[in-house]
């Protein structure tokens, strides 16, 4: 859901940081713990993109997030 909501408006540099964030840590649970602030984010991943992910994880609008989005958004024109 984070990707669907944010990828289209990220700069190329942010996309590169996002790609690094989702591909370099050896364990997806690490990203979860950092995003939910259960564990501190290592300096090399503590970027503006991680801040966006942390904010998204707070779900301030109390959206129902029970399932992953359909992938059609990958083929939509950017807004």
Residue frames relative to the residue before (quaternion, step in Angstrom):
aa qw qx qy qz dx dy dz
X 1.0000 0.0000 0.0000 0.0000 0.00 0.00 0.00
X 0.5996 0.5549 -0.3559 0.4539 3.58 1.05 -0.71
X 0.6644 0.5032 -0.3086 0.4585 3.58 0.87 -0.93
X 0.6481 0.5240 -0.3268 0.4456 3.59 0.87 -0.90
X 0.7203 0.4604 -0.2455 0.4572 3.55 0.93 -0.90
X 0.8274 0.3246 -0.1159 0.4434 3.60 0.99 -0.73
X 0.5796 0.6425 -0.3944 0.3094 3.62 0.94 -0.72
X 0.6673 0.5380 -0.3171 0.4057 3.60 0.86 -0.90
X 0.7633 0.3617 -0.2137 0.4908 3.60 1.10 -0.53
X 0.4827 0.6553 -0.4444 0.3743 3.58 1.25 0.19
X 0.4907 -0.6259 0.5188 0.3135 3.52 -1.21 0.61
X 0.6745 -0.4747 0.3560 0.4393 3.57 -1.24 0.20
X 0.6411 0.5224 -0.3235 0.4599 3.59 1.01 -0.78
X 0.6564 0.4955 -0.3121 0.4757 3.58 0.99 -0.81
X 0.6240 0.5290 -0.3412 0.4630 3.58 1.01 -0.74
X 0.6385 0.5164 -0.3231 0.4704 3.57 1.03 -0.76
X 0.6584 0.4881 -0.3103 0.4816 3.61 0.98 -0.81
X 0.6255 0.5277 -0.3319 0.4692 3.60 1.04 -0.75
X 0.6439 0.5220 -0.3134 0.4633 3.58 0.93 -0.92
X 0.6568 0.4985 -0.3065 0.4756 3.57 0.93 -0.87
X 0.6493 0.5335 -0.3170 0.4397 3.59 0.94 -0.89
X 0.7593 0.3899 -0.2352 0.4650 3.59 0.79 -0.90
X 0.7388 0.4268 -0.2388 0.4637 3.61 1.20 -0.29
X 0.7041 0.5008 -0.2912 0.4106 3.62 1.01 -0.61
X 0.6413 0.4826 -0.3854 0.4553 3.65 0.77 -0.69
X 0.4617 -0.7188 0.4505 0.2592 3.56 -0.90 0.89
X 0.7728 0.2703 -0.1357 0.5579 3.58 1.21 -0.30
X 0.4303 -0.7145 0.4926 0.2483 3.60 -0.69 1.07
X 0.5736 0.5886 -0.3849 0.4200 3.58 1.13 -0.51
X 0.5709 0.5773 -0.3851 0.4387 3.58 1.11 -0.58
X 0.6562 0.5015 -0.3100 0.4709 3.59 0.89 -0.92
X 0.6290 0.5333 -0.3305 0.4590 3.58 0.97 -0.83
X 0.6834 0.4850 -0.2940 0.4597 3.59 0.81 -0.97
X 0.6510 0.4985 -0.3201 0.4745 3.60 1.00 -0.75
X 0.6732 0.5099 -0.2970 0.4456 3.59 0.90 -0.94
X 0.7336 0.3868 -0.2262 0.5111 3.58 1.04 -0.73
X 0.4266 -0.7409 0.4155 0.3105 3.55 1.38 0.07
X 0.3246 0.7327 -0.5214 0.2932 3.56 1.12 0.68
X 0.7637 0.1075 -0.0652 0.6332 3.56 1.25 -0.56
X 0.5449 -0.6192 0.4372 0.3586 3.61 -1.08 0.59
X 0.4593 -0.6694 0.5164 0.2724 3.54 -1.12 0.76
X 0.4652 -0.6599 0.5019 0.3103 3.62 -0.86 0.87
X 0.6543 -0.5651 0.3426 0.3676 3.56 -1.06 0.79
X 0.6732 0.5220 -0.3140 0.4193 3.62 0.93 -0.84
X 0.7381 0.3533 -0.2244 0.5292 3.60 1.22 -0.31
X 0.5492 0.6195 -0.3928 0.4004 3.59 1.27 -0.07
X 0.2199 0.7913 -0.5163 0.2426 3.54 0.39 1.36
X 0.7184 -0.3933 0.3296 0.4696 3.54 -1.32 -0.12
X 0.6249 0.5340 -0.3410 0.4562 3.59 1.06 -0.68
X 0.6410 0.4984 -0.3270 0.4836 3.60 0.97 -0.75
X 0.6219 0.5283 -0.3402 0.4673 3.60 1.03 -0.72
X 0.6282 0.5200 -0.3273 0.4774 3.59 1.03 -0.77
X 0.6661 0.5016 -0.2974 0.4650 3.58 0.95 -0.89
X 0.6300 0.5225 -0.3310 0.4696 3.60 1.01 -0.78
X 0.6587 0.4995 -0.3071 0.4715 3.58 0.95 -0.87
X 0.6326 0.5288 -0.3235 0.4643 3.58 0.99 -0.84
X 0.6628 0.5295 -0.3020 0.4348 3.58 0.94 -0.90
X 0.5982 0.5772 -0.3632 0.4209 3.61 1.14 -0.50
X 0.1600 -0.8403 0.5047 0.1164 3.59 1.27 -0.44
X 0.0121 0.8587 -0.5106 0.0427 3.54 0.80 1.06
X 0.6848 0.4700 -0.2862 0.4777 3.62 1.14 -0.55
X 0.3725 -0.7639 0.4503 0.2737 3.57 1.36 0.06
X 0.1583 0.7992 -0.5529 0.1748 3.56 0.92 0.97
X 0.4424 -0.6406 0.5441 0.3130 3.54 -1.16 0.57
X 0.0056 -0.7973 0.6014 -0.0507 3.55 -0.69 1.10
X 0.1422 0.8468 -0.4930 0.1404 3.51 0.66 1.18
X 0.8014 0.1156 -0.0676 0.5829 3.58 1.18 -0.38
X 0.5975 -0.5571 0.4414 0.3711 3.50 -1.28 0.37
X 0.5196 -0.6371 0.4490 0.3499 3.62 -1.06 0.58
X 0.5656 -0.5347 0.4846 0.3992 3.52 -1.29 0.34
X 0.5124 -0.6967 0.4242 0.2687 3.57 -1.10 0.64
X 0.3601 0.7487 -0.4930 0.2582 3.61 1.20 0.13
X 0.5746 0.6140 -0.3851 0.3802 3.59 1.07 -0.64
X 0.5784 0.5970 -0.3728 0.4124 3.59 1.15 -0.48
X 0.7419 0.3970 -0.2050 0.5000 3.55 1.20 -0.53
X 0.5021 0.6428 -0.4186 0.3993 3.57 1.31 0.08
X 0.5252 -0.6004 0.4947 0.3449 3.56 -1.20 0.56
X 0.5467 -0.6109 0.4434 0.3623 3.64 -0.99 0.72
X 0.4335 -0.7016 0.5078 0.2488 3.56 -1.11 0.72
